[in-house]
Amino acid sequence: MSDTKYNLSDKIKKLRMLTGLTQYDFAKYFKISRSTLGALEDGRALPNLHFYKQLKKKGISIHEFVFGRKFKK
């Protein structure tokens, strides 16, 4: 798998962990299935346009998320 896929999967998991949400609740919050979230966190899938739109709706800059924003508590 590519470095990009692992990098994004790490960022998605870190974002979820910082929110303190379970995979189920995080997936519901971002309007994706829990199995899709699991695949994203494991690096088996890349985020699609819907996921990025949900990030933006939640006030998270897509550019910062993809290209290096460090999430803080």
C-alpha positions in Angstrom: 0.0 0.0 0.0 1.1 3.5 -0.6 2.4 5.9 2.0 -0.5 8.2 1.3 -3.0 5.5 2.2 -1.2 4.8 5.5 -0.8 8.5 6.2 -4.5 9.2 5.7 -5.5 6.1 7.7 -3.4 7.3 10.6 -4.9 10.8 10.4 -8.4 9.4 10.4 -7.8 7.2 13.3 -6.0 9.9 15.3 -8.9 12.3 14.6 -11.4 9.7 15.9 -9.3 9.0 19.0 -9.0 12.7 19.8 -12.8 13.0 19.6 -13.1 10.1 22.1 -15.8 8.5 19.9 -16.2 4.8 19.1 -15.9 3.7 15.5 -19.7 3.4 15.4 -20.3 6.9 16.7 -17.6 8.5 14.6 -18.9 6.8 11.5 -22.5 8.0 12.3 -21.2 11.6 12.9 -19.5 11.6 9.5 -22.4 9.7 7.8 -20.4 6.7 6.7 -20.7 3.1 7.6 -18.7 1.6 10.5 -17.2 -0.9 8.1 -16.1 1.9 5.8 -14.5 3.7 8.7 -12.7 0.4 9.7 -11.4 0.1 6.1 -10.2 3.7 6.2 -8.4 3.3 9.5 -6.8 0.1 8.4 -5.6 1.5 5.1 -7.8 -0.8 3.1 -9.6 2.1 1.5 -9.0 5.8 0.7 -11.5 8.5 1.7 -14.0 9.4 -1.1 -15.4 12.8 -1.9 -18.3 12.2 0.5 -15.9 11.8 3.5 -14.1 15.0 2.5 -17.4 16.9 2.2 -18.3 15.7 5.7 -15.0 16.9 7.1 -15.6 20.3 5.6 -19.1 20.5 7.0 -17.7 19.7 10.4 -15.3 22.7 10.1 -12.1 20.7 9.3 -10.0 22.1 6.5 -9.5 19.4 3.8 -6.2 20.9 2.8 -4.9 20.9 6.3 -6.2 17.4 7.0 -4.5 15.9 3.9 -1.3 18.0 3.8 -0.2 18.0 7.4 -2.3 19.6 10.0 -1.4 18.2 13.4 -4.6 17.6 15.5 -4.5 18.8 19.0 -6.8 18.3 21.9 
